[in-house]
Amino acid sequence: MVTEFTQTLLGIMVAVIMLGMGASLTPRDFYLALRRPYGLAIGVISQYGIMPLLGFTLALFLAVPETIAIGILIMACMPGGTTSNIFTYFSKGNLALSVLMTVTSTVTGVILIPLILLLYAAALNLEIPREDIIAVLLVLLVPVAIGMTLRKLSANVGAVLEFGGSILALFFIVFIMVTWIPQNWQFLLNTTAATYAASIGLGLVGITVGYLFAKSLKLHPRNARTVALETGIQNGPLAIAIIVFTFPPDQQQAVMAVPVLYSLFIVIVSTFVTLFFRRANTAAEQKMPDSLL
Amino acid sequence: MTLEERPWTAFYGPDVRAEIETASYRTIGDLIGSVADTYGSAPAFTACLPNGMNGTLTFDQVNEMSDAFAVYLREVAGLTQGDRVALQMPNCLSFPVAAFGILKAGCVLVNVNPLYTADEMAKQFADAEPHALVIVDMFADKIPKATRGHPIPNIIVTRVAEFLPVLPRGIVGLVQKYWDKSIKPIGVAHIRLPDALEAGRAKKASRNVEVDAYYQAVEPGDVACLQYTGGTTGVAKGAMLTHANLIMNMQQTMELISGVKKGEEVALTALPMYHIFAFTVNLLGFYWLGARNILIPNPRPLSNLKRAFENYKITWMSGVNTLFNGLSNEIWFNDSPPKHLKFASAGGMALQAAVAEKWEKVTGKPVLQGYGLTETSPVLTFNPLGKSRDGSIGVPVPSTLVACLAEDGTAVQIGQCGEIAAKGPQIMAGYWNKPEETAKVIKDGWFLTGDIGVMDTDGYFRIVDRKKDMVVVSGFNVYPNEIEDCLATHPGILEVAVIGVQDETTGEAVKAFIVKRDQGLTEADIKAHCKAHLTAYKIPKRIEFRDDLPKSNVGKILRKDLRAEELARVAAE
């Protein structure tokens, strides 16, 4: 479905993009996000509270075979993906908070994912590949740290990296859609409406519920947008890796259907959500006169 | 009042001289060169764009580049001493290079607001008759229309990212051209600023030109700038500010402002330098101080300032009420207020007490209000650090007399309202080509500001209102500001403007234009509120509810437009 080569290429792209994103940050941004940890706590709750419940509900109410249902549940239990950082950046959200939420959900996921699956899928015993978890953290944190350091050394180098990273990120989003669809054309044709509904709904409803949840707790709109994207955007590649590790080859294809479809549609959904959030951000900006004097 | 009687000098700091005998430099050209000799390779100007891309010029570089530009103007473009050169650009590295070059060349600098429409530009060009125009590419498409009646022989074009390192400069250029689409075809013959500098350098080397000779031929009393003013009240007039006016005012202001150290400050310039406040205080004052001056091309939206605050240890900034209010409301600014800031100075418009208070709460540092006009280069008064008073414009700067005068030109008693008049080395030489306008405002050496003010017993001044806005009700003076302030405290009122209108019984009557916040608000509510707080003759006799009020492009409510509407209505009836 996704070739080894594409996977590696995407990994490298994400690392370079995160280098650019990191160059937009300062240590103070992380300090501020940590100083008010309720944002982070809300993120973990929506990530491992709301999303699995949503996945469970979708699996229950949509008429899907068991293998597909397991795919939905696994996808819903995943930690936040790096893509969420990219979309948070473009949404003018709180990037430091987004990075911290991704890190937190990834690290705590090692314990929380099996626990939650125990709750919703009793006997489903998943193998979580530790090296994939470490890889996620490395691809995220190392480039961000390098980006921040380079910006500290030279604001111009930082700004150029950030600019380059954001251009690459736009390319990355288009690249995913353009390469994914032709490669999986047959699969798209054979997929049932219920599977589509689950794959699109998980991201879209996840973002919506995450946003409403954060707003109801009076989070600043900028942080609420961040929590929303972080909640809805899951780590699709990690789900696929877990499935490969856990399931026998004859079941893999079916279990993987939702994670694979999700990985495509979340990019499309997030693009529209980001455009919407950007407009909301501009509308909320303070109105300044044409000229100060 | 004489210089010996100034009560306010008691508030001057221990190192502040009450009298600055002579300017430290003959001309601005001398100042530029001499300061560069002192600070040499230290950074003088840094342009910081919204994404953090930046470029820096050292004192030596600005000095050398402005020399080259002066030579270009005189030897290549063929300008002579006293020729006007218009400068139309937002804050960027080209601004000091061009401005200093023009002044070194002995030419007269004409600052033009870059937001002007082609028609507004045309009016200013027709009056100033510039021989050259230095303009940023974003606004250069207006040149053909603006110069139709008055062609300008030399057009020099620059860009916001000029003198930035090559990669950021290229990226900014591409973004402006293809993303913002803010750069349109220019349509007239022109030369790029870097090419003009090269031509100047080549001429300087081949002919052995001495730039010093240009400005040594300039006298301190010669005009340095034509600074246009009065756009909102009628015909724009060019205030002739001399080299001595500007140098003295810069020194007077710096003398009074204590707490800053030469060669150690990092100053933020978010206000446009084409305006006299930022021109004198930021461009000249910060340079003279040896400060690193962080130039912000466009502070809108305010998030454009975020990177500048993150990347530089700002110790001093100047601003206006709108800027201080806006920043105090930004979440990122509240999260990370500038911790190296010593204080901020406010000018340009009245600083509201609530804004000053909020700013101090957020940053922990005071904002000091000053007062002045374009015609006074501009600073007349400032609040000394540590002795700032709410709602006060402070005390007069050294070597300056300020008094409140009655209609007959005599000083009013202390504590009484009168027109603020000033005498000092910063008062302009007059309005360009408008002697009759000059005679109206400079009388017996006193410059009449048109502002009504009060002096407290110890010498602090407060502004009450603009003289022309004053309403006379049955012989009593009513100041619209006071009525507006009173009405603004009513929770049901969103915005308010007060003017005087003709009245058969009282001569003039007070009329209030009100934008409701609470739709249930009635005229009776307002009158009851006024009755509780104001004397009878001050209570608005007429009240009109509006959906909005006319405002200038800086957001000031335009009473003159409301007056014009009233006059038109009376004429129609």
Interface residues (C-beta under 8 A of the other chain):
Chain A: T26 R28 L32 R151 A155 N156 G158 A159 V160 E162 F163 H220 R222 E285 Q286 M288 P289 D290 S291 L292 L293
Chain B: C48 L49 N51 G52 M53 N54 N113 L115 L164 P165 L167 P168 I171 A270 L271 P272 H275 F277 A278 P299 R300 P301 L302 S303 R307 E310 N311 G319 V320 T322 L323 G326 N329 E330 I331 D335 S336 G348 M349 K551 S552 N553 V554 G555
